[in-house]
Amino acid sequence: MSEQILKLGIPAGSLQKATIELFSKAGFHIADSERSYVPHIDDSEIRLIMLRAQEMSRYVEDGVLDVGITGHDWIMENNSDVIEICELAYSKATSKPARWVLAVPDESKVKSPGDLTGSIIATELINVTKKYFADKKIDVKIEFSWGATEVKARLVDAIVELTETGSSLRANNLRIIDTVISSTTRFIANKQAWENKFKREKIENITMLLNAAIEARSKVGLKMNIKQNDLDSILKILPSEKSPTISSLADSDYVAIDVIIEDTIERTLVPALKRAGASGIITYPLNKVIH
């Protein structure tokens, strides 16, 4: 094993599967992630540790880990002094920011945060929630909740809970009255590790590949053959911000076009291209897109 090692923390729990899939797209194969908190990665210069996202930033700040993946919410909760290398726009359900929301039962008379003066609030995000109410000068009691906070909403006055889609809150007949904090996944580094030449270059390489894999998730490659006479009309159909690669074919009357497009427009674009004279149309998934 290489003497130069980057200690990298990946989150256990809800983000675990999505993180391992992202690393796979980026070109890193992770094994034994279901059975071990020290899974194997096919890079001898990386040592993986699997930890809860809630504690990741503390271990990175203390130097137990060189880098780690966690939420902005837990960096704020732990008040961790770390370097935020980049935002990684992926999650277990969507690519949108998750929200810690203030919620009450549907039958509650509470309409706004101010109505909760003197109330008891249950949450796992204690410090952020305290700051939220302190900033609003609302006097409440904050109680720590060990997960499954939705079920406690009728035992206390309100909860602050993490949501991506709101489906769990709706299923428990809860109503959102405010957003306490929005959070996305962050790639963070220990300050001393960032100053180490080997580790910094390794971190930058991983960052590039992870972001390239995220970029590729919403795009597809598109290839087609067209007649030279149809080239101008085909180029007008393609998204104007894209610059396709145009290649000559053995038959000089035809050219090949290769372009990357958003997957959301594929279903409308392909039929339009076919009607405009394109043939041999192929779309294909992408692993990484590096600008």
Buried (B, 14 or more C-beta within 10 A) or exposed (E): EEEEBBBBBBBBEBBBEBBBBBBEBBBBEBEEBEEEEEBBBEBEBBBBBBBBBBBBBBBBBEEBBBBBBBBBBBBBBBEBEBBEBBBBBBBBEEBEBBBBBBBBBEEBEBEEBEBBEEBBBBBBBBEBBBBBBEEBEBEBEBBEBEEEBBEBBBEBBBBBBBBBEEEBBEEBEBBBBBBBBEBBBBBBBBEEBBEBEBBBEBBEEBBBBBBBBBBBBEBBBBBBBBBEEBBEBBBEEBEEEEEBEBEEEEEEEBBBBEBBBEBEBBEEBBEEBEEBBBEEBEBEEBEBBEE
